[in-house]
Amino acid sequence: MNLRLIVLMSLIGIFLTIACMGQDSEPMFPLYRAMAGDRELPSPYGIGITYHHQKQDYDLVNLLVSLPGVDIAQAAAAVEIENTTDEANLKFDLWLLPFLNIFGIIGHVEGETEVTLPPPLGNLDVDYDGLVYGGGFTIAAGIERFFGSLTAVFTETDLDISTSSVEAFVLTPRVGYSAGFGEIWIGAMYQHTQEEHSGDVVIPQFGNVSFEVELEEKDPWNYLAGVKIDLGKSWDLELEGGVGERRHVTASLTYRF
């Protein structure tokens, strides 16, 4: 277990301790609640479950394959790459200030990256799964029923394949409207992913071949729309979908207290 994961787990433990302490008295957070005036604020603590599915095309950053007599540079120019990712995680969040929410996530990720090489090389398929963890923040503000927010998330993975790694930075601006049942919004997602794999693969006519590949998304931006439905005083359900070069679907169920 690396140092950053240990720090994240420690912060989650501190979060839960503070949340439990605040149940028997006036909530400690958000700090400077007077900044919000008479605006009704959400409960400061949240624990949620999130499922995220996405599919997008990748660009090839670097490819090393040990194949005698094959022009790797020419082969790389004709490569097509598609990635599919499914992630489920637990999210712990805190409204530290009336306009600032901070959070940590820990969960499980499964991915499949299909690299289509030109003949006679065939396909290079990499399947992986493992632990995903990270954190981030949301800055939000509103006027009357309208609001805007900006969310930043950084995640790393601890995969079952020791020679593979996936790191991602996601930035999501949204604008929306608070309705009687909850909220609706539109926005965009910027995602910078660095995916690296190395190992051996069996290629017809060549046998067992060593490879190293480094990938990134073809288009970092896509567009999205979503809705949050209030399920009573403490629960809410969020559904969001994205279109463009990246297609994604996200569902979250959160308990606030």
C-alpha positions in Angstrom: 0.0 0.0 0.0 1.6 3.3 -1.1 1.9 6.4 0.9 -0.8 8.4 -0.9 -3.4 5.6 -0.3 -2.4 5.5 3.4 -2.9 9.3 3.7 -6.3 9.0 1.9 -7.5 6.3 4.3 -6.4 8.4 7.3 -8.3 11.4 6.1 -11.4 9.3 5.6 -11.0 8.1 9.2 -10.7 11.7 10.4 -13.7 12.7 8.4 -15.9 10.0 9.9 -14.7 10.8 13.4 -15.6 14.5 13.0 -18.9 13.7 11.5 -19.9 11.4 14.4 -18.8 14.1 16.9 -21.0 16.6 15.2 -24.2 14.7 15.6 -24.6 15.5 19.3 -24.1 19.3 18.9 -24.2 22.1 16.4 -22.4 21.0 13.2 -18.8 22.2 13.0 -19.1 22.7 9.2 -19.3 24.6 7.0 -17.0 27.2 8.4 -18.0 30.8 8.0 -21.6 29.8 7.4 -22.7 33.4 7.7 -21.2 34.0 4.3 -24.2 32.3 2.8 -26.7 34.7 4.5 -30.2 33.2 4.8 -29.6 30.7 2.0 -30.4 27.1 3.0 -27.3 25.0 2.9 -27.0 21.2 2.4 -26.1 19.0 5.3 -22.3 19.2 5.7 -21.3 15.5 5.5 -21.9 13.0 2.8 -21.3 9.4 2.1 -22.2 8.1 -1.4 -21.9 5.2 -3.8 -21.0 6.0 -7.5 -21.0 3.9 -10.6 -19.3 5.4 -13.7 -19.1 3.8 -17.2 -17.2 5.4 -20.1 -16.0 4.6 -23.6 -13.5 6.7 -25.6 -10.9 6.6 -28.3 -7.2 7.0 -27.4 -4.2 8.4 -29.2 -0.9 6.6 -29.2 1.8 8.5 -27.4 4.5 5.8 -27.6 4.8 2.2 -28.9 7.7 -0.1 -28.5 7.4 -3.6 -30.0 10.2 -6.1 -30.6 9.4 -7.3 -34.1 12.3 -7.8 -36.6 11.6 -6.5 -40.1 8.5 -4.4 -39.0 8.5 -0.6 -39.4 7.1 0.3 -36.0 6.7 4.0 -36.9 4.6 3.2 -39.9 2.6 0.6 -38.0 1.9 3.2 -35.2 0.5 5.7 -37.6 -2.3 3.2 -38.5 -3.2 2.2 -35.0 -6.8 2.5 -33.7 -7.4 2.4 -29.9 -10.6 2.2 -27.9 -10.9 2.2 -24.1 -13.8 1.1 -22.0 -13.8 1.7 -18.2 -16.2 0.8 -15.4 -15.7 2.2 -11.9 -17.6 1.8 -8.7 -16.5 3.8 -5.6 -17.3 5.2 -2.2 -17.2 8.9 -1.9 -16.8 10.8 1.4 -17.4 14.6 1.2 -17.5 17.6 3.4 -18.7 21.2 2.9 -15.7 22.9 4.4 -17.0 26.3 3.5 -20.4 27.4 2.1 -18.9 27.4 -1.4 -16.3 24.7 -1.1 -16.8 21.0 -0.9 -13.8 18.6 -0.5 -13.9 14.8 -1.0 -12.0 11.6 -1.2 -12.9 8.4 -3.1 -11.9 4.8 -3.0 -13.2 2.0 -5.1 -12.7 -0.6 -7.9 -12.0 -0.1 -11.5 -12.1 -2.4 -14.5 -10.8 -1.5 -17.9 -10.3 -2.8 -21.4 -8.0 -1.2 -23.9 -8.2 -2.5 -27.5 -5.2 -1.6 -29.7 -5.9 -2.5 -33.4 -2.6 -2.8 -35.2 -2.3 -3.1 -39.0 -1.8 -6.5 -40.6 0.0 -8.8 -40.0 0.3 -7.6 -36.4 -3.3 -8.1 -35.3 -4.8 -6.8 -32.1 -3.3 -5.9 -28.7 -5.9 -6.2 -26.0 -5.1 -5.2 -22.4 -7.6 -6.0 -19.6 -7.0 -4.8 -16.1 -8.8 -4.2 -12.8 -7.8 -3.0 -9.4 -8.1 -0.3 -6.7 -8.8 3.3 -7.7 -8.4 6.1 -5.2 -8.1 9.9 -5.2 -9.7 13.1 -4.1 -10.8 16.6 -5.2 -13.0 19.6 -4.6 -16.0 21.4 -5.9 -16.5 25.2 -5.9 -20.1 26.3 -6.2 -22.1 29.5 -6.2 -25.7 30.5 -6.9 -28.1 33.4 -7.6 -31.8 32.8 -6.9 -32.5 29.3 -8.4 -29.5 29.3 -10.8 -26.1 27.9 -9.8 -22.6 27.2 -11.3 -20.0 24.8 -10.1 -16.5 23.6 -10.9 -15.3 20.1 -9.8 -11.7 18.9 -10.0 -10.7 15.2 -9.3 -7.4 13.4 -9.4 -7.3 9.6 -9.3 -4.6 6.9 -9.3 -4.9 3.1 -9.6 -3.3 0.1 -8.0 -3.9 -2.5 -10.7 -3.6 -6.3 -10.8 -1.1 -5.9 -13.6 2.1 -4.5 -12.0 3.4 -3.3 -15.3 0.3 -1.1 -15.9 -0.8 2.2 -14.5 -3.6 4.7 -15.1 -3.7 8.2 -13.8 -6.5 10.7 -14.5 -7.3 14.4 -13.9 -10.9 15.4 -14.5 -12.3 19.0 -14.5 -16.0 19.5 -14.8 -17.8 22.9 -15.1 -21.6 22.9 -14.8 -24.4 25.4 -14.8 -27.9 24.5 -13.6 -31.2 25.3 -12.1 -32.7 24.3 -8.7 -36.2 22.9 -9.2 -38.7 21.6 -6.7 -37.6 18.0 -7.0 -33.9 18.7 -7.0 -31.5 20.1 -9.7 -30.9 19.9 -13.4 -27.7 21.0 -15.2 -25.6 21.0 -18.3 -21.8 21.2 -18.6 -18.6 19.7 -20.0 -15.9 17.3 -18.8 -12.2 17.7 -19.4 -10.3 14.5 -18.8 -6.5 14.0 -19.0 -5.6 10.3 -18.7 -2.2 8.8 -18.8 -2.3 5.1 -19.4 0.8 2.9 -19.7 1.1 -0.8 -20.2 4.0 -3.2 -20.8 4.4 -7.0 -21.0 4.2 -9.8 -23.6 1.6 -10.7 -26.1 1.3 -13.6 -28.6 1.1 -12.3 -32.2 0.5 -14.8 -35.1 3.6 -15.4 -37.2 5.8 -13.8 -34.5 5.0 -15.7 -31.4 5.6 -14.2 -27.9 6.4 -10.5 -28.4 7.4 -7.8 -25.8 5.7 -4.5 -25.9 5.4 -1.1 -24.2 2.6 1.3 -24.9 1.7 4.8 -23.6 -1.8 6.2 -24.4 -3.9 9.3 -23.9 -7.4 10.4 -24.8 -8.0 11.5 -28.4 -10.3 14.4 -27.3 -10.1 15.6 -23.7 -13.5 17.3 -23.8 -17.1 16.0 -24.0 -20.5 17.5 -23.1 -22.9 16.4 -20.4 -26.3 16.8 -18.8 -27.6 15.6 -15.5 -30.2 15.6 -12.8 -30.3 15.3 -9.0 -33.5 14.0 -7.4 -34.1 14.6 -3.7 -35.2 11.4 -2.0 -36.4 12.8 1.3 -34.4 14.9 3.7 -31.2 13.0 3.7 -30.9 11.0 0.4 -30.4 12.2 -3.2 -29.9 10.4 -6.5 -27.7 11.9 -9.3 -27.8 10.7 -12.9 -25.6 12.1 -15.6 -24.7 11.3 -19.2 -22.0 12.6 -21.6 -21.7 12.7 -25.4 -18.9 13.4 -27.8 -15.7 11.6 -28.4 -16.1 10.3 -24.9 -19.5 8.7 -23.9 -20.2 8.3 -20.3 -23.0 7.4 -17.8 -22.8 8.1 -14.1 -25.1 7.3 -11.2 -24.7 8.3 -7.6 -26.7 7.7 -4.4 -25.6 9.9 -1.5 -26.6 10.1 2.2 -26.2 13.6 3.8 -26.1 14.3 7.5 
